[in-house]
Each structure stands twice: as structure tokens, then as C-alpha cells.
């Protein structure tokens, strides 16, 4: 089957713009701390503040961001966020070349760039259904997820390499210009986006509450959110001890750790490449609960690794787990976009992101405390058993017996969603 979006000019421009923006975010997240250490001699405490500032926006404005996104056209919002990020990042090399760069400026820029990223990410996830149609969400999300996976795994290495070659300040300048290129791609999308409806008696608090209520009241979305939040919690635990495990328990050198992490990245990219085919075979609902169960089962191989042939268990476990995460993400994002009314897309995406991203730093803190209290190896076992248990959220939900969702439009423009394989619910949502 040929790609139905291969010749979709608007999607190609969105894909290009989002890919550039995702790489910019991944590169900046590494280069800002490198600049703080190299140019400003930042202390460990200052580094903690800077790293926290890069992701603080997801917790600080994650919920209201969804309501704001639902009030405006999404494509112009993404363009504005790219332009603001361009100015913010270019301000750092300008200040550095002028000899007035301070640590405070780095923190402010990190916080504001993170804020723009929150709005951009919520907006593009909410814009995709209108651009390609809900029947092409799986393919669109698979391509966007592939770009995100490559950016997450390759972006930091690219940022470090560029910093070595041309310096941190010049790398940030190049990244800022990359955001400008992203804005240019998005500005060329030919589709005219209608202005969202806004009822005159609504307020921000009521709109945020409506988005949260929609997520919490739908058993399928509640299960997806619970599963993802639990996975992220235990991945935070694993992230706190995984490098220590590979170095101190398995006995790998720093170079060997880099090779293993490279295999993990390849697993994520493979998952993105195969996700559309896997989901087409299994169906969205079945993929949401079956794929993470399989991935979590392979994750149990990781603590069994050792310095001999058992090193292969570490690689296999990491690769399959990483691939399954990507397939799961493509399936669940496409599924929740398909069942959500258009006017709630921004708030639904923001509510779920707020709930699931907030658990990862908590898991990292817990992993550090557990590693100190009970040791690295026992903590890693907790980290890999946890995601297996987290799958109960979706295994014991209506998703286990739900059929596929098909979407068609009636003459009045109402999206008709219905379950096609013995599904128990039918809904007609006014776009």
C-alpha cells in the first residue's frame, strides 16, 4: 500500500517544519547546559535550576496552554512560537559576543523557549486532524513520531558535535535560524484554517476544567493516561540508575555505553518506521494494550545483563522496549485524536501531556533515592517491573474489547465516529 500522504503538500510542509523544530529543541536542551558550564562556570546547583527551567513550562502552563490553543488558529500560533524561539536563542550569542551574557539570561531563555515548545507541541497535535483528515491520522502520526524519535536520539549528539566544532554560542545561533526555517515551512501550508468557535460565556478556568473532565470521564482516555503516566514514572526511575548499571554493574566503558544507547535510538527509529504496519495489522485499540505488554516483557531482560554474552540481553531488551514505546505512542495519539471533538483537541492533548509528563521527574527523584537506599540492581528491577504492571491500566480497560474507529463526515459537517468491531459506543461530535 502506497503512502496516502506522500503527495500531500500541506502535510509535507508540516512534517518538515515540525522535524526542524524537534531537532532545535533537542539540540538546545544540550547546548544551553554546555554553554553554562563552559562559558559561565555554572555550579551544580545552577545546573539543576537550568535543566529544570527547560521543562518547567509543561507543569506550569501545561493545562491552560490547551485552552489557549483551542481559542486560536493553530498554524499561525506555531509560526509565532517558532519566531519567538528564534529571537530568544539568537539573543544568547549576541550577548556572548558583546560580553554581557549572564546565567540569569540562560535561565530566562530556557524557560521561555520551553513555554513556546509547550504551545507548539500542543498546537501541531491539534492541527494534524484538520490538515490530513482523521482517516490519515495513523500515517501522519507515524511520520511525525519518526522525526521526533530521530531528534531525541540524534539531536543531543549533533548538538555536542556542533559545539565542539563551532562553539556553543554559534550552535545556538544556528538552532535559532533553524526555528526560522520551521516557521517558513509552516507559513507555506496552503490550507486555510477556520477560526475556532468561542462561546461568549466561557472563561479560561471553565475551559481548562472541560478538557480535564473530558479526559477523566472517558474510560479509554483515562486508561491511556494512567498507563502512560505510570510508564513515565518508572522510566524516570530507570533513567536515574541505567547508566550507573551499565558502567558499575555490567562494566561497560563510556564508549560502550554510547554504542548501547545508539542501539536504543535505532530501536526507536525502527518502531516509528514499522508502527503504521503494526497498527494496521493489530488495530489501534489492540495495539494500545498489546504492544506495551510485549515491550515490557522484553524489558525484564535488562537487569539480567552481565559483562559476557548476557550483554546481548541488555541490547535486546532496550531495543524492543524502545520500539514498543514508539508504536504505542503512535497508536494512542492517533486513537485519542480520532475520538476527540475538534473543539477540545488542544485541551485534551494538553491535559494528557500535563498528567503524564509530570511523573517522570518524580520517578527520577525516586530512582535516585532508591539507588542510594537499596542499591542500583534492585532499583533497576523495580524500574522494569513497574511498566509491566502499568499495562494493567489498558489491559483492564474497554480498549481490550474495543473495535477500530472509522470517521466519516455527513453533509452538515458533523464527524460521525463509530466502533466497527463489536464496539459498544457510538458518538456524533460536532466539530
C-alpha positions as CSV (number, residue, x, y, z in Angstrom):
1,X,0.0,0.0,0.0
2,X,1.5,3.4,-1.0
3,X,1.6,6.2,1.4
4,X,-1.5,8.3,1.1
5,X,0.3,11.4,2.5
6,X,3.3,11.2,0.2
7,X,1.8,13.7,-2.2
8,X,0.0,15.8,0.4
9,X,1.8,19.1,0.1
10,X,0.5,20.6,3.3
11,X,1.5,17.6,5.4
12,X,5.0,17.6,3.9
13,X,5.4,21.2,4.9
14,X,4.1,20.4,8.4
15,X,6.4,17.4,8.7
16,X,9.4,19.4,7.6
17,X,8.6,22.3,10.0
18,X,8.0,20.0,12.9
19,X,11.2,18.0,12.2
20,X,13.3,21.1,12.2
21,X,11.6,22.3,15.4
22,X,12.1,19.0,17.2
23,X,15.8,18.9,16.3
24,X,16.1,22.5,17.5
25,X,14.5,21.6,20.9
26,X,16.8,18.5,21.3
27,X,19.9,20.5,20.4
28,X,19.2,23.5,22.6
29,X,18.5,21.3,25.6
30,X,22.1,20.1,25.4
31,X,23.9,23.2,24.2
32,X,22.4,25.5,26.9
33,X,23.9,23.5,29.8
34,X,27.2,23.1,27.9
35,X,27.4,26.9,27.5
36,X,26.6,27.4,31.2
37,X,29.4,25.1,32.2
38,X,32.0,26.2,29.6
39,X,31.4,30.0,29.5
40,X,29.9,30.8,32.9
41,X,31.4,28.1,35.1
42,X,28.0,27.1,36.5
43,X,27.8,25.3,39.8
44,X,25.9,22.0,40.2
45,X,23.1,23.9,41.9
46,X,22.8,26.3,39.0
47,X,22.8,23.4,36.5
48,X,19.9,21.9,38.3
49,X,18.0,25.2,38.0
50,X,18.8,25.5,34.3
51,X,17.8,21.9,33.5
52,X,14.6,22.4,35.5
53,X,13.8,25.6,33.6
54,X,13.9,23.8,30.3
55,X,10.9,21.6,31.2
56,X,9.2,23.6,33.9
57,X,6.7,25.0,31.4
58,X,5.0,21.6,31.0
59,X,3.9,21.7,34.6
60,X,3.4,25.5,35.0
61,X,1.3,26.2,31.9
62,X,0.5,22.7,30.5
63,X,-3.2,22.9,31.3
64,X,-4.1,26.5,30.3
65,X,-2.0,26.1,27.2
66,X,-4.6,23.6,25.8
67,X,-7.4,26.1,26.4
68,X,-5.5,28.9,24.7
69,X,-4.7,26.7,21.7
70,X,-8.4,25.8,21.3
71,X,-9.2,29.6,21.1
72,X,-7.0,30.4,18.1
73,X,-5.9,29.1,14.8
74,X,-3.2,26.5,15.4
75,X,-0.9,27.1,12.3
76,X,-0.3,30.9,13.0
77,X,0.3,30.0,16.6
78,X,3.0,27.5,15.7
79,X,4.6,30.1,13.4
80,X,4.6,32.7,16.2
81,X,6.2,30.2,18.6
82,X,9.0,29.5,16.1
83,X,9.7,33.2,15.6
84,X,9.8,33.8,19.3
85,X,12.2,30.9,19.8
86,X,14.4,32.3,17.0
87,X,14.7,35.7,18.8
88,X,15.3,34.1,22.2
89,X,18.1,31.8,21.0
90,X,19.8,34.5,18.9
91,X,19.9,36.8,21.9
92,X,22.4,34.4,23.6
93,X,25.2,34.6,21.1
94,X,24.6,38.3,20.7
95,X,25.0,38.8,24.4
96,X,28.0,36.5,24.4
97,X,29.8,38.3,21.6
98,X,29.0,41.6,23.4
99,X,30.5,40.2,26.7
100,X,27.2,40.7,28.7
101,X,25.9,37.1,28.9
102,X,24.8,36.1,32.3
103,X,23.4,32.9,33.9
104,X,20.1,34.6,34.6
105,X,19.7,35.2,30.8
106,X,20.2,31.5,30.1
107,X,17.6,30.5,32.7
108,X,15.1,33.0,31.3
109,X,15.7,31.9,27.7
110,X,15.4,28.2,28.7
111,X,12.1,28.9,30.5
112,X,10.6,30.9,27.6
113,X,11.8,28.5,24.9
114,X,10.2,25.7,26.9
115,X,7.0,27.7,27.1
116,X,7.0,28.2,23.3
117,X,7.6,24.4,22.9
118,X,4.6,23.6,25.0
119,X,2.3,25.7,22.8
120,X,4.0,24.5,19.6
121,X,3.6,20.8,20.5
122,X,0.0,21.0,21.7
123,X,-0.8,23.0,18.5
124,X,0.7,20.7,16.0
125,X,-1.0,17.6,17.6
126,X,-4.3,19.5,17.4
127,X,-3.7,20.8,13.9
128,X,-2.9,17.5,12.3
129,X,-6.5,16.1,12.2
130,X,-7.8,19.2,10.4
131,X,-4.9,19.1,7.9
132,X,-4.9,15.5,6.8
133,X,-8.3,14.2,8.0
134,X,-8.9,11.7,10.8
135,X,-8.6,8.8,8.4
136,X,-4.9,9.5,7.9
137,X,-4.0,10.2,11.5
138,X,-2.1,6.9,11.9
139,X,0.2,7.6,9.0
140,X,0.7,11.2,9.9
141,X,1.5,10.5,13.5
142,X,3.9,7.7,12.5
143,X,5.9,10.1,10.3
144,X,5.9,12.8,12.9
145,X,6.9,10.3,15.6
146,X,9.7,9.1,13.4
147,X,11.1,12.6,13.2
148,X,10.7,13.1,16.9
149,X,12.5,9.8,17.6
150,X,15.4,10.7,15.4
151,X,15.6,14.1,17.0
152,X,15.5,12.8,20.6
153,X,18.3,10.3,19.9
154,X,20.4,12.2,17.4
155,X,19.8,15.8,18.4
156,X,21.9,15.8,21.6
157,X,24.8,14.1,19.8
158,X,24.5,16.6,16.9
159,X,24.4,19.5,19.4
160,X,27.5,18.2,21.2
161,X,29.4,17.8,17.9
162,X,28.5,21.2,16.6
163,X,29.5,22.8,20.0
164,X,33.0,21.1,19.6
165,X,33.3,22.4,16.0
166,X,31.9,25.9,16.1
167,X,31.3,26.6,19.8
168,X,28.1,26.7,21.9
169,X,27.1,30.3,21.0
170,X,27.4,29.7,17.3
171,X,25.4,26.4,17.6
172,X,22.6,28.2,19.4
173,X,22.6,30.8,16.6
174,X,22.3,28.1,14.0
175,X,19.5,26.5,16.0
176,X,17.7,29.8,16.2
177,X,17.9,30.1,12.4
178,X,16.5,26.6,12.2
179,X,13.4,27.7,14.0
180,X,13.1,30.5,11.4
181,X,13.2,27.8,8.7
182,X,10.5,25.9,10.5
183,X,8.3,29.0,10.5
184,X,8.8,29.4,6.8
185,X,7.8,25.8,6.1
186,X,4.6,26.2,8.2
187,X,3.8,29.6,6.5
188,X,3.7,27.9,3.1
189,X,0.9,25.4,4.0
190,X,-1.9,26.3,1.6
191,X,-4.8,25.2,3.7
192,X,-6.9,28.0,5.2
193,X,-7.7,27.2,8.8
194,X,-11.1,28.4,10.1
195,X,-11.2,30.4,13.3
196,X,-12.4,28.2,16.2
197,X,-15.8,28.9,17.7
198,X,-15.8,30.6,21.1
199,X,-18.9,30.8,23.3
200,X,-19.1,34.3,24.9
201,X,-19.9,33.0,28.4
202,X,-16.8,30.8,28.7
203,X,-13.7,31.6,30.8
204,X,-10.2,30.1,31.0
205,X,-10.9,28.1,34.2
206,X,-14.1,26.6,32.8
207,X,-12.4,25.7,29.5
208,X,-9.4,24.0,31.3
209,X,-11.9,22.1,33.5
210,X,-13.8,21.0,30.5
211,X,-10.7,19.5,28.9
212,X,-9.7,17.7,32.1
213,X,-13.3,16.5,32.6
214,X,-13.3,15.1,29.1
215,X,-10.1,13.1,29.7
216,X,-11.1,11.8,33.1
217,X,-14.7,10.9,32.2
218,X,-13.8,8.8,29.2
219,X,-12.7,5.4,30.3
220,X,-10.4,4.8,27.3
221,X,-8.6,8.1,27.7
222,X,-8.4,7.6,31.4
223,X,-6.7,4.2,30.8
224,X,-4.3,5.6,28.3
225,X,-3.3,8.5,30.6
226,X,-2.9,6.2,33.6
227,X,-0.7,3.7,31.6
228,X,1.5,6.4,30.1
229,X,1.9,8.3,33.4
230,X,2.8,5.1,35.2
231,X,5.3,4.1,32.4
232,X,6.9,7.6,32.6
233,X,7.2,7.3,36.4
234,X,9.1,4.0,36.2
235,X,11.2,5.2,33.2
236,X,12.2,8.1,35.4
237,X,13.4,5.5,38.0
238,X,15.2,3.6,35.3
239,X,16.8,6.8,33.9
240,X,18.3,7.6,37.3
241,X,20.2,4.2,37.5
242,X,20.5,2.8,34.0
243,X,23.9,4.5,33.2
244,X,25.2,3.5,36.6
245,X,24.1,-0.1,36.0
246,X,25.8,-0.3,32.6
247,X,29.1,1.2,34.0
248,X,29.3,-0.2,37.5
249,X,27.4,-3.5,37.3
250,X,27.9,-4.6,33.7
251,X,31.3,-3.0,33.5
252,X,30.9,-1.1,30.2
253,X,33.2,1.8,29.2
254,X,31.8,5.2,28.4
255,X,32.2,4.5,24.7
256,X,30.4,1.1,25.0
257,X,27.5,2.9,26.8
258,X,27.3,5.2,23.9
259,X,27.0,2.2,21.5
260,X,24.3,0.7,23.6
261,X,22.3,3.9,23.6
262,X,22.8,4.2,19.9
263,X,21.1,0.8,19.5
264,X,18.3,2.1,21.6
265,X,17.9,5.0,19.3
266,X,17.8,2.7,16.3
267,X,15.1,0.7,18.0
268,X,13.0,3.8,18.4
269,X,13.5,4.7,14.7
270,X,12.6,1.2,13.7
271,X,9.5,1.4,15.8
272,X,8.4,4.6,14.1
273,X,9.1,3.0,10.6
274,X,7.1,-0.1,11.4
275,X,4.3,1.5,13.5
276,X,1.8,2.1,10.7
277,X,2.1,-1.5,9.6
278,X,1.9,-3.0,13.1
279,X,-1.2,-0.8,14.0
280,X,-2.8,-1.7,10.7
281,X,-2.5,-5.4,11.4
282,X,-3.5,-5.2,15.1
283,X,-5.8,-2.2,15.1
284,X,-5.4,0.9,17.2
285,X,-7.2,-0.3,20.3
286,X,-5.4,-3.7,20.4
287,X,-2.0,-2.1,19.7
288,X,-2.5,0.3,22.7
289,X,-2.7,-2.6,25.1
290,X,-0.8,-5.5,23.4
291,X,2.3,-3.7,22.2
292,X,3.3,-2.3,25.7
293,X,2.7,-5.7,27.2
294,X,5.2,-7.3,24.8
295,X,7.7,-4.4,25.2
296,X,7.5,-4.5,29.0
297,X,8.1,-8.3,28.9
298,X,11.3,-7.8,26.9
299,X,12.3,-5.0,29.3
300,X,12.6,-7.7,32.0
301,X,15.8,-8.8,30.2
302,X,17.6,-5.6,31.1
303,X,18.6,-6.4,34.7
304,X,19.7,-9.9,33.6
305,X,22.6,-8.3,31.7
306,X,26.2,-9.1,32.5
307,X,29.7,-8.5,31.2
308,X,29.7,-11.6,29.0
309,X,27.2,-12.9,26.5
310,X,24.5,-11.5,28.7
311,X,25.3,-8.1,27.3
312,X,23.0,-9.1,24.4
313,X,20.1,-9.3,26.8
314,X,20.6,-5.6,27.6
315,X,20.7,-4.6,24.0
316,X,17.6,-6.8,23.0
317,X,15.6,-5.6,26.0
318,X,16.4,-1.9,25.4
319,X,15.8,-2.1,21.6
320,X,12.4,-3.9,21.8
321,X,11.3,-1.7,24.7
322,X,12.2,1.4,22.8
323,X,10.5,0.2,19.7
324,X,7.3,-0.7,21.5
325,X,7.2,2.8,23.2
326,X,7.2,4.5,19.8
327,X,4.5,2.1,18.3
328,X,2.4,2.6,21.5
329,X,2.7,6.4,21.2
330,X,1.6,6.5,17.5
331,X,-1.4,4.2,18.3
332,X,-2.6,6.1,21.4
333,X,-2.1,9.6,20.0
334,X,-3.9,8.7,16.8
335,X,-6.7,7.0,18.8
336,X,-7.3,9.8,21.1
337,X,-7.2,12.4,18.3
338,X,-9.9,10.3,16.5
339,X,-12.3,10.1,19.4
340,X,-11.9,13.8,20.5
341,X,-14.2,16.6,19.1
342,X,-12.2,19.2,17.2
343,X,-13.0,22.0,19.6
344,X,-11.5,20.0,22.5
345,X,-8.3,18.7,20.8
346,X,-6.0,21.3,22.3
347,X,-7.3,20.9,25.8
348,X,-7.3,17.1,25.6
349,X,-3.7,17.0,24.4
350,X,-2.6,19.5,26.9
351,X,-4.4,17.8,29.8
352,X,-2.9,14.4,29.0
353,X,0.6,15.8,28.5
354,X,0.4,17.6,31.8
355,X,-0.7,14.5,33.6
356,X,1.8,12.1,32.0
357,X,4.9,14.3,31.8
358,X,4.8,15.3,35.5
359,X,5.5,11.8,36.7
360,X,8.9,11.4,35.0
361,X,10.9,13.9,37.2
362,X,9.2,12.4,40.3
363,X,10.4,8.9,39.1
364,X,13.9,10.2,38.6
365,X,14.0,11.6,42.2
366,X,12.6,8.3,43.5
367,X,15.1,6.3,41.5
368,X,18.0,8.3,42.9
369,X,16.7,7.7,46.5
370,X,16.1,4.0,45.9
371,X,19.5,3.6,44.3
372,X,21.1,5.0,47.4
373,X,18.9,3.1,49.8
374,X,18.7,-0.4,48.3
375,X,21.4,-0.4,45.5
376,X,21.5,0.0,41.7
377,X,20.5,-3.5,40.7
378,X,17.4,-3.8,42.9
379,X,16.2,-0.4,41.8
380,X,16.6,-1.4,38.2
381,X,14.4,-4.4,38.8
382,X,11.7,-2.1,40.2
383,X,12.1,0.1,37.2
384,X,11.4,-2.7,34.7
385,X,8.7,-4.5,36.6
386,X,6.8,-1.2,37.0
387,X,6.0,-0.7,33.3
388,X,4.7,-4.3,33.1
389,X,2.3,-3.6,35.9
390,X,1.4,-0.2,34.3
391,X,-0.1,-2.1,31.3
392,X,-3.0,-3.2,33.6
393,X,-4.4,0.3,33.0
394,X,-5.1,-0.5,29.3
395,X,-5.4,-4.3,29.6
396,X,-8.3,-4.0,32.1
397,X,-10.0,-1.1,30.1
398,X,-12.6,-1.1,27.3
399,X,-9.7,-0.9,24.9
400,X,-9.2,-4.6,25.2
401,X,-12.5,-5.3,23.6
402,X,-12.9,-2.1,21.5
403,X,-13.0,-2.2,17.8
404,X,-11.5,0.2,15.3
405,X,-12.8,3.7,14.9
406,X,-13.9,4.9,11.5
407,X,-14.7,8.5,10.7
408,X,-16.9,9.9,8.0
409,X,-18.4,13.4,7.5
410,X,-22.1,14.0,7.0
411,X,-23.3,16.8,4.8
412,X,-23.7,19.1,7.8
413,X,-20.0,18.7,8.6
414,X,-20.5,16.6,11.8
415,X,-17.9,13.9,12.4
416,X,-19.5,10.5,12.8
417,X,-17.4,8.2,14.9
418,X,-18.4,4.6,15.5
419,X,-16.8,1.4,16.7
420,X,-16.7,-1.2,13.8
421,X,-15.8,-4.4,15.6
422,X,-18.4,-5.0,18.2
423,X,-17.7,-1.7,19.8
424,X,-20.1,-0.6,22.4
425,X,-20.4,3.0,21.8
426,X,-21.3,5.4,19.0
427,X,-20.9,9.1,19.1
428,X,-21.6,12.1,16.9
429,X,-19.4,15.0,17.8
430,X,-20.0,18.5,16.4
431,X,-16.7,19.7,15.1
